[in-house]
Amino acid sequence: MNLFLIGINHRTASLETRERVWLSEEEMRAALAALKGGLFAEAAIVSTCNRTEIYVTFDEGALSPDLEERTMSTVIGTLRSLKPGAAEDVQPTGFHVLRGCRAASHLFKVASGIDSLAVGDVQVLGQVKTAFEIAEQAGVLGTMLQRLGQCALHAAKRARAETSIMAGAVSVSYAAVELASNVFAGLASKSILLIGAGETGELTARHLLGKGVGSIAVANRTRARAEALVSSLGGSVAEYPVSVQALSAVDIVVSSVAAEEFVLTKSDVRSAMRNRPHRPLVMIDIGVPRNIDPAANGIENVFLYDMDALKLVVEQNRERRLSEIPVVNAIVLEELKAFLTWVGSLQAGPIIAGLREYFEKVRHDEVMKHRNRFNTGDQELLDLVTKRIVNKLLHEPTVRLRNGKGLAPGEKLTLLSAVRGLFGVGGPDSNGRRG
């Protein structure tokens, strides 16, 4: 199969190196434009914080024994020219090269989330989809890569629908959202009080807002920092220290403050709950040391979760996702077989035609060499009989090559490659050999 993957990811290179070759969508378009019309017939680039991987196919004229080296040189050169300050001294040692069905299988696993740093990454499916859309817009997505992208997305959608590989939070901030969602039937009308403007607290608030939470108030020791965060998130600034009245007015509290003493005591929470009878209050304590008195969890309708509770949710979800990997691998294998079957049908036609042309030439040359030994009537019979012999000889091979009768998709591709190599038909193979 005429498919290469040249890439760098979290398994092969450090974060620093990955950052240096990361491509924005604009840079991806520029890279595809640079690759178009050169060595490669088609190209698509998947670039995220954990990987930059380039999928390419070639015109038959470009195939040669040194193709891998030429491909690596072209890709590295393109990255260096696009990011001269960052990638100028990037070396090929951190890049991996996969060919044929291994490259296809890798993309299916990436899209399905089982090759991610965080197993079951929910964002990667959208990133792969965007990558192939950009390639299509750039005019470098042909028949092979278009089908490859479609099969990868189908595998990922099956993995999401048929398994729990993408279910459950695997980060502290997402775990907080998951726990809040378990308490409330919906988050749309709920309000947040964010105490502290630290990174984890802000990220949790952003995730909650992404789930449609109605409003947010931010309280911070430094009011200017609270105002800056509100300008980014929206909402309003609350006074610090937090008043009982402010606590009474919200549904979700996220606290992430560096403090030696509790920011909210049991007494504070009890007083707030008297002003909101029968209304649940979810409290997410991300502070270390803890910001909220653990005793507050004993108050009716108060749901208090600290870092230990959040990490337990994360670990349980991670274990559940890991247990789904074999099931996802089975889905990937099924989709890979379907893709290889399609590739085989694509390759079978030219090889069968070339095989028949080869046999017909041999038959015709031999008939013409000896036809003068026969009278006119026998010459016609000789032509007819030899054609029938060739047709009978080629019938079973043709059926096997076209339908892969009794063969797995990979075996069919191997058979096609063998026939191409033996008879020199159907163009060169992926190594540039004609047989």
C-alpha positions, 0 to 999 in steps of 0.5 A: 500500500502506497502510504507513509506516516512520518511523525513525532509524538509523546512516545518518541520525543520530549514536550520541548521537541513536540512544541517546536514542531507543533503547527497551527491551522495556518501553518498546517495549510502552509506546510500542505501547500509546500508539500503539494506537487513535489514528492507527494501525491497526497498529504494530511497533517495531524498536529496537536500538543502531543503529536505532529504526524504527516500522512502521505502517498506518492505518484508511481514515478516517485517510488524508489528504494530510498523513498523513506530517506527522501520522505524524511528529508522533505518533511524535516526540511518543510518543518524547518522552513516553516518554523526557522526559529524553533525547528531549525535544529530538529533532527530525524531521530525523534521521528517515527516512520510507519508504512502501509497498514501500520500507518493506517492502523496508527491513525485509527488508534489516534482518532479512537483515543487509545494512542493519546497521552490521556487514554480516551482523549475526547478532543482528538476525534475533532482534531483528526477531523479538522486535519483532513478537512484542512487537507481537503481544502488545500487540494492535497487530499486524494482518493487514498487519504480521503478514504483513510480519513473516513475510515479513521473517523468511523472507527473513532465514532464506533469506539465512542458509541460501543465502548466507554473509552471516552467516558468519564473525567480523567483530569481534576478539573473535568472530574469536578464538572462530572461530580457537579453534574451528578448532583444537579439534573442540569447546569444551565440555570446554576451559578458559580462562585470561584474563590481564588484565581489560580490555574486549576480553579480557572480551568474548572470554572471554564469547563463548568461554563462550557457545560452551560452554567448560568453565571459566575462570580470571582473572589480573589485576594487581589481584586485586580486579578479577579477583575482580569479573570472576569473580563476573560470569563464574564460574570462579576467580582465578589468581595474577598473574604467571601461573605455568607450572603455571597455563599448563599446566592450560588449553587457551585463553589470552586475554591483554589486559594493558598491559605494556612487556614480554612477560607470557609468554615463549617459555621460559614457554610451552615449559616449560608444553608439557612438562607437557602433551604432545600437547595443543594450546594456543591463545593469543590475544594482544590486548595492544598492545604484544604480551603473548606472545613471538611466538617461542612460535608455533614451539613444537609444538602452540602456536597463537598469534594476535595482533591482526594475525592476528585483524584479517586474519580479520575483514577476510577475513570482512567482504569475503566478507560484502560479496560476498554482498550482491547475492545477498541483494538478489536474495532480498529482491526475490523475497520482496518480490514475494511480499509485494506479490502477497499485498497485491495479492490483498488489495486486489483484492477490494474494488476489483473489487466496487466496480467492478462495483457502479459499472457496475451502478449506471450500467446500472441507472439508464440502464435505469430512465430509458428502460424506459418506452419499451419494452413489458413483454417488451422491458423484461426483454430490455433488462435481460438484454442490458445486464447481459450487456454489463456482464459482458463489458466487465468480464470482462477487467479483472476477470481482470487485477485479480484475477490480475495477468495478465502484470504484475509485483506492483508493476505490479499495485498501480499498476493497482489504484491507478489503477482506484481513482482513476479510478472512486472505488472500493475506498476511498481510496488511500494518499494519501487520494485517492478519485479 
